[in-house]
Amino acid sequence: MALWAGPATSAEDPASRAWIGKRVNFFMSLCSATAPSFSRYKTAARESGFGTGSDGHQHYKATEIVASIRNVGGQCDCLVSFGTDNPKLAADMILRRLLSRYGSKFQADEDPQSLGVLKTAAGNLSVQVVTMHQGKGQWIGAVVHGKQRCPA
């Protein structure tokens, strides 16, 4: 998925645990909490204060946080991306939150591109964290790869 957030602009420090923690919470409430069907994704985005983009699939909160679901190869992917000056800390926080929330239902994955696998009754869902550098900015995207088509 190539739906990335723009540069962060706020009084908070984009490398701080508080800044990153708020954004990790969005990923947890939008993608992992609504998996595997993502049927509550749009409701969860609205409840979290996200506005809907013109295509109806991208959701924005502030200027540096973008969330979206889209069908990729017949399966639904959920992505939350945000700007941060410390993508390593963000990835570590996502991993700790997944382990804390899901315990043994979140396990390591043999795929080196994957953060791990979220085990659901509908099948295992891969969770991936991707970082990107653009200009002087750094961004992170956390993705849950689903097993079925996105809800309409």
Secondary structure as UniProt FT lines:
FT   TURN            14..15
FT   HELIX           17..27
FT   HELIX           28..32
FT   TURN            33..37
FT   TURN            39..40
FT   HELIX           41..47
FT   TURN            48..49
FT   STRAND          51..52
FT   TURN            54..55
FT   STRAND          58..61
FT   TURN            62..64
FT   STRAND          65..72
FT   TURN            73..74
FT   STRAND          75..83
FT   HELIX           87..102
FT   HELIX           103..105
FT   STRAND          106..107
FT   TURN            112..113
FT   STRAND          116..120
FT   TURN            121..122
FT   STRAND          123..134
FT   TURN            135..136
FT   STRAND          137..145
//
